[in-house]
């Protein structure tokens, strides 16, 4: 395990703030994401290298299962209570599912990156 511990600064965001707003875990700037759910290579303010963190695809699979279960439960409830036509289901659940997955994925990836940064975690056997 590395003896270098990330230096904590006074302006550091909490894990919730970093996850919701895409904040750099070191300086708190809104530089974590380059695209919709793609990390920037590094923070443009403090130059923290985001490529050294390995978040992987764990958040995507876990999040998809959770959101899928919630959406299916709500769709079944709507079907049993109101019995709307199929197009109503399509108009309601498609955008809600899309938004929940994208926003949830951004938040989950940011939270995992922040947790790795905060605990100075890394891949096993990297020899640093």
ChimeraX commands (.cxc) that place a marker at each C-alpha (Angstrom):
marker #1 position 0.00,0.00,0.00 radius 0.5
marker #1 position 1.25,3.44,-0.83 radius 0.5
marker #1 position 2.51,5.68,1.92 radius 0.5
marker #1 position 1.32,8.75,0.06 radius 0.5
marker #1 position -2.01,9.89,1.47 radius 0.5
marker #1 position -3.98,12.47,-0.51 radius 0.5
marker #1 position -3.63,15.85,1.09 radius 0.5
marker #1 position -6.97,17.07,2.46 radius 0.5
marker #1 position -7.83,20.65,1.68 radius 0.5
marker #1 position -10.33,22.95,3.33 radius 0.5
marker #1 position -12.43,23.37,0.17 radius 0.5
marker #1 position -12.86,19.65,-0.37 radius 0.5
marker #1 position -16.45,18.60,-1.18 radius 0.5
marker #1 position -18.34,15.90,0.69 radius 0.5
marker #1 position -18.97,12.61,-1.11 radius 0.5
marker #1 position -22.61,13.62,-1.67 radius 0.5
marker #1 position -21.70,16.97,-3.20 radius 0.5
marker #1 position -19.01,15.42,-5.38 radius 0.5
marker #1 position -21.41,12.73,-6.61 radius 0.5
marker #1 position -24.34,15.04,-7.35 radius 0.5
marker #1 position -22.42,17.86,-9.00 radius 0.5
marker #1 position -19.40,16.09,-10.56 radius 0.5
marker #1 position -16.87,17.86,-8.35 radius 0.5
marker #1 position -13.16,17.11,-8.23 radius 0.5
marker #1 position -12.44,15.30,-4.95 radius 0.5
marker #1 position -9.28,17.33,-4.38 radius 0.5
marker #1 position -10.23,20.92,-5.16 radius 0.5
marker #1 position -14.03,20.90,-5.53 radius 0.5
marker #1 position -14.15,22.28,-9.11 radius 0.5
marker #1 position -16.85,21.02,-11.50 radius 0.5
marker #1 position -14.29,19.25,-13.68 radius 0.5
marker #1 position -14.92,15.55,-13.02 radius 0.5
marker #1 position -16.92,14.79,-16.17 radius 0.5
marker #1 position -16.01,15.45,-19.78 radius 0.5
marker #1 position -19.17,13.95,-21.26 radius 0.5
marker #1 position -22.50,12.67,-20.03 radius 0.5
marker #1 position -20.97,9.90,-17.92 radius 0.5
marker #1 position -17.33,9.98,-19.03 radius 0.5
marker #1 position -14.58,11.19,-16.71 radius 0.5
marker #1 position -12.19,13.92,-17.78 radius 0.5
marker #1 position -8.55,12.78,-17.99 radius 0.5
marker #1 position -7.57,15.27,-15.27 radius 0.5
marker #1 position -8.89,18.22,-13.31 radius 0.5
marker #1 position -8.24,21.47,-15.17 radius 0.5
marker #1 position -7.92,23.36,-11.88 radius 0.5
marker #1 position -5.66,21.25,-9.65 radius 0.5
marker #1 position -4.34,18.77,-12.29 radius 0.5
marker #1 position -5.48,15.67,-10.32 radius 0.5
marker #1 position -5.15,12.69,-12.68 radius 0.5
marker #1 position -8.56,10.96,-12.85 radius 0.5
marker #1 position -7.18,8.13,-15.03 radius 0.5
marker #1 position -5.39,6.61,-12.03 radius 0.5
marker #1 position -8.76,5.70,-10.49 radius 0.5
marker #1 position -10.46,2.52,-11.67 radius 0.5
marker #1 position -14.20,2.79,-11.13 radius 0.5
marker #1 position -15.01,0.09,-13.71 radius 0.5
marker #1 position -18.49,-1.07,-14.75 radius 0.5
marker #1 position -19.73,-2.03,-11.29 radius 0.5
marker #1 position -21.99,1.00,-10.89 radius 0.5
marker #1 position -23.70,0.38,-14.24 radius 0.5
marker #1 position -24.79,-3.19,-13.53 radius 0.5
marker #1 position -25.85,-2.53,-9.96 radius 0.5
marker #1 position -27.69,0.67,-10.87 radius 0.5
marker #1 position -29.49,-0.93,-13.82 radius 0.5
marker #1 position -30.85,-3.70,-11.61 radius 0.5
marker #1 position -32.07,-1.27,-8.94 radius 0.5
marker #1 position -33.66,1.19,-11.38 radius 0.5
marker #1 position -35.17,-1.67,-13.40 radius 0.5
marker #1 position -36.82,-3.14,-10.31 radius 0.5
marker #1 position -38.23,0.26,-9.28 radius 0.5
marker #1 position -39.54,1.08,-12.79 radius 0.5
marker #1 position -41.12,-2.37,-13.23 radius 0.5
marker #1 position -42.80,-2.08,-9.82 radius 0.5
marker #1 position -44.19,1.37,-10.63 radius 0.5
marker #1 position -45.32,0.27,-14.11 radius 0.5
marker #1 position -47.12,-2.74,-12.65 radius 0.5
marker #1 position -48.78,-0.57,-10.02 radius 0.5
marker #1 position -49.96,1.86,-12.73 radius 0.5
marker #1 position -51.22,-1.00,-14.89 radius 0.5
marker #1 position -53.20,-2.61,-12.06 radius 0.5
marker #1 position -54.63,0.64,-10.68 radius 0.5
marker #1 position -55.42,2.55,-13.91 radius 0.5
marker #1 position -55.01,0.09,-16.85 radius 0.5
marker #1 position -53.75,2.72,-19.33 radius 0.5
marker #1 position -53.01,1.85,-22.97 radius 0.5
marker #1 position -49.50,0.66,-23.85 radius 0.5
marker #1 position -48.46,3.98,-25.41 radius 0.5
marker #1 position -49.00,5.70,-22.04 radius 0.5
marker #1 position -46.55,3.32,-20.43 radius 0.5
marker #1 position -44.04,3.97,-23.21 radius 0.5
marker #1 position -44.43,7.75,-22.88 radius 0.5
marker #1 position -44.01,7.68,-19.09 radius 0.5
marker #1 position -41.39,5.02,-18.39 radius 0.5
marker #1 position -38.96,5.48,-21.29 radius 0.5
marker #1 position -37.81,9.02,-20.40 radius 0.5
marker #1 position -37.92,8.32,-16.66 radius 0.5
marker #1 position -35.77,5.21,-17.08 radius 0.5
marker #1 position -33.30,7.01,-19.35 radius 0.5
marker #1 position -32.92,9.99,-17.00 radius 0.5
marker #1 position -32.64,7.80,-13.89 radius 0.5
marker #1 position -29.92,5.63,-15.44 radius 0.5
marker #1 position -27.84,8.54,-16.77 radius 0.5
marker #1 position -28.10,10.69,-13.65 radius 0.5
marker #1 position -27.68,7.71,-11.36 radius 0.5
marker #1 position -24.65,6.49,-13.30 radius 0.5
marker #1 position -22.98,9.90,-13.05 radius 0.5
marker #1 position -23.62,10.04,-9.31 radius 0.5
marker #1 position -22.50,6.44,-8.68 radius 0.5
marker #1 position -19.31,6.79,-10.72 radius 0.5
marker #1 position -18.45,10.09,-9.04 radius 0.5
marker #1 position -19.10,8.64,-5.57 radius 0.5
marker #1 position -16.88,5.63,-6.26 radius 0.5
marker #1 position -14.08,7.82,-7.63 radius 0.5
marker #1 position -14.35,10.07,-4.58 radius 0.5
marker #1 position -14.25,7.04,-2.26 radius 0.5
marker #1 position -11.13,5.73,-4.03 radius 0.5
marker #1 position -9.50,9.14,-3.71 radius 0.5
marker #1 position -10.49,9.55,-0.08 radius 0.5
marker #1 position -9.15,6.12,0.92 radius 0.5
marker #1 position -6.13,6.25,-1.39 radius 0.5
marker #1 position -7.34,2.97,-2.92 radius 0.5
marker #1 position -5.92,1.36,-6.01 radius 0.5
marker #1 position -5.65,-1.85,-7.94 radius 0.5
marker #1 position -4.07,-4.81,-6.16 radius 0.5
marker #1 position -0.47,-5.47,-7.06 radius 0.5
marker #1 position 0.18,-2.14,-8.73 radius 0.5
marker #1 position 3.37,-1.82,-6.69 radius 0.5
marker #1 position 3.15,1.86,-5.81 radius 0.5
marker link #1:1,2 radius 0.2
marker link #1:2,3 radius 0.2
marker link #1:3,4 radius 0.2
marker link #1:4,5 radius 0.2
marker link #1:5,6 radius 0.2
marker link #1:6,7 radius 0.2
marker link #1:7,8 radius 0.2
marker link #1:8,9 radius 0.2
marker link #1:9,10 radius 0.2
marker link #1:10,11 radius 0.2
marker link #1:11,12 radius 0.2
marker link #1:12,13 radius 0.2
marker link #1:13,14 radius 0.2
marker link #1:14,15 radius 0.2
marker link #1:15,16 radius 0.2
marker link #1:16,17 radius 0.2
marker link #1:17,18 radius 0.2
marker link #1:18,19 radius 0.2
marker link #1:19,20 radius 0.2
marker link #1:20,21 radius 0.2
marker link #1:21,22 radius 0.2
marker link #1:22,23 radius 0.2
marker link #1:23,24 radius 0.2
marker link #1:24,25 radius 0.2
marker link #1:25,26 radius 0.2
marker link #1:26,27 radius 0.2
marker link #1:27,28 radius 0.2
marker link #1:28,29 radius 0.2
marker link #1:29,30 radius 0.2
marker link #1:30,31 radius 0.2
marker link #1:31,32 radius 0.2
marker link #1:32,33 radius 0.2
marker link #1:33,34 radius 0.2
marker link #1:34,35 radius 0.2
marker link #1:35,36 radius 0.2
marker link #1:36,37 radius 0.2
marker link #1:37,38 radius 0.2
marker link #1:38,39 radius 0.2
marker link #1:39,40 radius 0.2
marker link #1:40,41 radius 0.2
marker link #1:41,42 radius 0.2
marker link #1:42,43 radius 0.2
marker link #1:43,44 radius 0.2
marker link #1:44,45 radius 0.2
marker link #1:45,46 radius 0.2
marker link #1:46,47 radius 0.2
marker link #1:47,48 radius 0.2
marker link #1:48,49 radius 0.2
marker link #1:49,50 radius 0.2
marker link #1:50,51 radius 0.2
marker link #1:51,52 radius 0.2
marker link #1:52,53 radius 0.2
marker link #1:53,54 radius 0.2
marker link #1:54,55 radius 0.2
marker link #1:55,56 radius 0.2
marker link #1:56,57 radius 0.2
marker link #1:57,58 radius 0.2
marker link #1:58,59 radius 0.2
marker link #1:59,60 radius 0.2
marker link #1:60,61 radius 0.2
marker link #1:61,62 radius 0.2
marker link #1:62,63 radius 0.2
marker link #1:63,64 radius 0.2
marker link #1:64,65 radius 0.2
marker link #1:65,66 radius 0.2
marker link #1:66,67 radius 0.2
marker link #1:67,68 radius 0.2
marker link #1:68,69 radius 0.2
marker link #1:69,70 radius 0.2
marker link #1:70,71 radius 0.2
marker link #1:71,72 radius 0.2
marker link #1:72,73 radius 0.2
marker link #1:73,74 radius 0.2
marker link #1:74,75 radius 0.2
marker link #1:75,76 radius 0.2
marker link #1:76,77 radius 0.2
marker link #1:77,78 radius 0.2
marker link #1:78,79 radius 0.2
marker link #1:79,80 radius 0.2
marker link #1:80,81 radius 0.2
marker link #1:81,82 radius 0.2
marker link #1:82,83 radius 0.2
marker link #1:83,84 radius 0.2
marker link #1:84,85 radius 0.2
marker link #1:85,86 radius 0.2
marker link #1:86,87 radius 0.2
marker link #1:87,88 radius 0.2
marker link #1:88,89 radius 0.2
marker link #1:89,90 radius 0.2
marker link #1:90,91 radius 0.2
marker link #1:91,92 radius 0.2
marker link #1:92,93 radius 0.2
marker link #1:93,94 radius 0.2
marker link #1:94,95 radius 0.2
marker link #1:95,96 radius 0.2
marker link #1:96,97 radius 0.2
marker link #1:97,98 radius 0.2
marker link #1:98,99 radius 0.2
marker link #1:99,100 radius 0.2
marker link #1:100,101 radius 0.2
marker link #1:101,102 radius 0.2
marker link #1:102,103 radius 0.2
marker link #1:103,104 radius 0.2
marker link #1:104,105 radius 0.2
marker link #1:105,106 radius 0.2
marker link #1:106,107 radius 0.2
marker link #1:107,108 radius 0.2
marker link #1:108,109 radius 0.2
marker link #1:109,110 radius 0.2
marker link #1:110,111 radius 0.2
marker link #1:111,112 radius 0.2
marker link #1:112,113 radius 0.2
marker link #1:113,114 radius 0.2
marker link #1:114,115 radius 0.2
marker link #1:115,116 radius 0.2
marker link #1:116,117 radius 0.2
marker link #1:117,118 radius 0.2
marker link #1:118,119 radius 0.2
marker link #1:119,120 radius 0.2
marker link #1:120,121 radius 0.2
marker link #1:121,122 radius 0.2
marker link #1:122,123 radius 0.2
marker link #1:123,124 radius 0.2
marker link #1:124,125 radius 0.2
marker link #1:125,126 radius 0.2
marker link #1:126,127 radius 0.2
marker link #1:127,128 radius 0.2
view
